[in-house]
Amino acid sequence: MNSPSVVAAAMAALMIFLLLTPPSDAAISCSDVIKDLRPCVNYLMNGTGKPPAACCSGISAIQTTASTTADKQAACNCIKSASKQINPKPQLAQALPANCGITLPFTVSPNVDCSKIT
């Protein structure tokens, strides 16, 4: 069963990619996050197999852009808010990091607390 909390978990997992970014002076806006993740939406809702290259490129762009704690938390909150509007397949959402070739040191969960990201 698909639910907004699963969507939030998946999108929060994408945000966690931001934890892997090197420091820089970049700032991130919600509109940039949405633009970068837009190629993932159809995949998360209807896809099978590997995500499109544009989706993984978008994740990579967010990872590069969001470098400060504030940027990471803002991106997380933006993703969680936007994710409430789509209805993804939970298995695709949970597998998205690995399917884009990124390993995360945590379990994807709908309970990610954006304020705890540093």
N, C-alpha and C positions, 0 to 999 in steps of 0.2 A: 504494500500500500504506500503510495506517495503522499507526503505531507510537507507543509512548509518547514517543519523542524528538520526534516531530512535535507531539504534544499539549503536551509541555513547552515547545516553541518557541512555540506559539500562546499558551499561557497566560503565558509569560514576556513575550511581546509585549504582552499586556494589562497586565502589571505595568509595562511601560515607560511606559504612560500616566501613571504616577505621577511621572515625571520632569517632566511638564508642569504640575504642581500648584504653586499659590502657597504660600509659607510660612505655617504656622499651628502651633498647639500640639496638634493632634489626634494621637491615638494609634490604631493599627490592630491588630486581633486577627485571627488566622487564621479564626476563626468568622465575623467580619464580612466578610472577603474572600470566603469560600465562599458566604455568604448572598447577597452582591451579584452573584457570578458564576453562581449556580445557574440563572438564566434563560437563560444562554448554552449550557448543556450539550446540551440537545436539538437546538438549532440546529447546534452544532458536530458532532454525531453524525449528524444526519438532515436538516438543513435545506438549503434552496436559496434563492437570492435574498438579500434583506436580512435581517439578524438582527432578532428581535423588539425592540420599543421597550424592554421591560423589561431586555433584555440590555445595550443601550447605556446605559440608565439606571444599571445596576449598575456598568458600567465607569466612568461619570461619578462615581458615588458613591465608588468607590475612589480615583479621581483627586483628589477633594476631600478625602478623609479622610487619605490617606497623604501627609504633607507633609515629614517629616524623612527623612534618609538611612536611619536605622534602620527607620522605618516602611516605606519603599520596599523595602528589602532583605528585611524580614520578609514583606511581601506577595508579593514575587517567589518566595521560598522556599516559601511556603504554596501558591501557584499551581502551582509546579513539582511539588510533592509530590502535590497533589490531582489534577493532570492525568494522573498515571500510572494513575488508575483509570478513565479514559474512553478512548474510541477515536474521535476526531473525523475528519472528512474533512479531509485536509491543506489542500486549496484553500480551504475555508471558514475554517479557523484562520488561514491566512496573510492572508486578505482581511478578517478581522474588523475591524481598526482602520479601514481605509478605508470599510468598509460601515457603520460607526458614525459616519462623518464626521470622523475624526481622522487627521491625517497624522503619521507618525513619521519622524524623521530617521535611520533605520537600517533594515537589512534584518532581517526576522523570521527568527530562526535558533534551532535547538535547542541552540546552544552559548552562549546568554546566561549570563553569569556574574553571579549576583545580587550577589556581593560587590563588583563593580566599579561598581554603581549608586550615584551620589552625589546 
